[in-house]
Amino acid sequence: MGHVFTTRRTDTLDYMQSMLGQLRTMAESERCDMLAYLIEMAYVETSDIIRGERPSRVQQDKRHRAT
């Protein structure tokens, strides 16, 4: 069961990265520099998650954990 989840998750992240790449190209062609930059950051983040270099979730604020 874990293998199926991992495969599906990887497929989803690969698809997201592909879409982000296309969106970045569209933003660049329309000269939307800030938008292209932000999309690029999401593209890099997705790549890091796929390679296991970054967790997919950011830790919650300490205030939320204390309650």
N, C-alpha and C positions, 0 to 999 in steps of 0.2 A: 504494500500500500504506500509506503514512504517513497519508493522509486517512482510511482505514478505521480505523486504530488510534486516531487522534485522535477520530473520531466515537464509536467504541465506548467510549473512556475518558471522554469527556464524558457520554455516556448513563449510564455506570456511576456517575460522580460525581453527576449529577442525581438518580439513583435513591437513592443513599446519602443525599443531602441531604433528599430527600422523607421517607425512613424516619426520619431523625434528627428532623425536624420533628414527625412523628407521635409518636415516642418522647418527645420533650420535652413535648408536650401531655399525654400519658398520665402522665408523672412529675409534672407540675404539678397535674393533677387529683387525684392521690393524695397531694399535699402532700409530695412527696419533693424538697425544695428543692435539696439538694446534688446529687442525681442529675440534676435538671432543669438545673442550672447546668453540670455537666460535659457533658451532652448538647448544651447550647447552644454550648459552646466547640467541640465537634466540628462542629456545624452551621456555625459561623462559619469554622472552619478549612477545611471543604469549600468554602464559598463563596469564600474567598480563593484556593484552588487553582484553582477553575473560572475565576476572573477573571484568573489568572496573577500574582496579587500575592504568592504564597508558593509555594516549591517543594514538590513532593509528598513529597520525602525530606529528612530532616535529615542534615547532614553527619556522618560517622562521627567518633568520638573520635580525636584525634591518635595515641594509642597504637596503635590498630588500623591506621592508615595506614602507620606506620613499619615494621611487620612484613611 
